Amino acid sequence: MDADEVHSKGVAGATDGVAATGRRVVVADDHDLVRMGLGLLLRAVDPHIVVDEAADGGRLTALLDDGTPRFMLLVDLDMPGFEGEAGVVRILAAFPDLPVVVISGAGDPGIMRRLLEAGVRGFLPKSTEGPLMRKAIELVMAGGRFVPPDALVAEVVRPDPSAPANRGASGVSPRQQDVLELLMQGLPNKLIAARLDIAEATVKMHVTALLRAHGAQSRAELIAGRGRARGQSD
C-alpha cells in the first residue's frame, strides 16, 4: 500500500501534508502504558509515524470520524464504551480501506479466527513478545496479514450426547469439516474459498489446523489418510 494513496473515507492513505510529516496511526487502548508502548514500537518501525491515541470507544469514534487520513488502527477489544468484536466488525464495515490490527489480552483462538475472517489484518495477543509484535506490525504496514499461531489451533468440538456416535474424535470445527470435504474432492484453496464464501487466507488457516489435528505433514498425506479411514469404515 503506497503511503500517498488516498483511500475512501480518508482513513487509510495519506495526503501530501501527512506524507511529509509521517503516517498517522490510531492506537486505542484504555491502559496508558499499553498505548505508550505501542507508540514506541510504531516509531521504532518508522520514526515519522504520528500516533493518535484513544482510551475509550467514544474517543476512537471521534478520531475515525474527524476526516483525518489514517494509515492503520491498533485497537483493544476491551475498552470502556467499545463493543468488542461487534465494534471491530462495524469499523471494518464503515472503513473498509483502513487496516485494523486487534491488540487484546484475550487469547481465545475462536475470537481470533472470527475477527480474521471478518477482515482484520492481524490479531496480536498482549502476551506476544516484542520482536514478534514488531514483525507483525511491519508485515501489516507492508500490506500483509498476521495470523497468530494460536489461531491455527483446531477448535475442540465437545461431544453432543444427542449426536450420532460416529461423529468422530478428530477435534475439528464444523467449518474445518467443510474444508476437509472439499479437500477430499481435490479442490484448490481458491475454489474452496469461493465455495464457502471465505477468504483464501482463512482456508489456508483451516488446512493448517486440519494437518495438525490429523497428524499429517502435507495435504496429500491428509487426503490419503482420510481416504483410507473412510475405506475401512465402509
C-alpha angles and dihedrals in degrees: 000000000000115000092224096051113113112215132195118295089013096266111113109035134053134246120224090263093051092045089057093053100032142276115295119232126184116221112193118187133125094227116085093208092053092051090047093049094048090048091054090047093050092050089049087058093044120004090202096059115122113214121209111194132212125183097186144020095265094056091045091053091049092052094048092047098047094089096241113140111247130192101202144352125222108191137179117221095217109059131130110267093015125110100218114220093004090052092052092049090052091051090051090052095046096043107028094168095053113099107228124199119187116219109192145161087217112099098185108139089208092059090047093052095046093052093044089052089049090057112266112150095223146357118213119186110213088239089067111121116248099249092050091046090053092049090050093052091047089051093052092045088054090055099265134118128242117215113187116227092242090062089065093059110110115248112248110236110212114223114259110217090211094052124095115276092239094063089119135237100242091115097225129139125252090253090053088051088055091051091048092053091053091046088055088056089057096248118156121233093262093057092042089054091051093046093050095036094235134120119278088235088058090053090053089050091052092046090053090051091049092051090052094045093051097039092240126148097205143014090255091054091047093050093045092049094049090047091054091047091053091047091054092049094052 
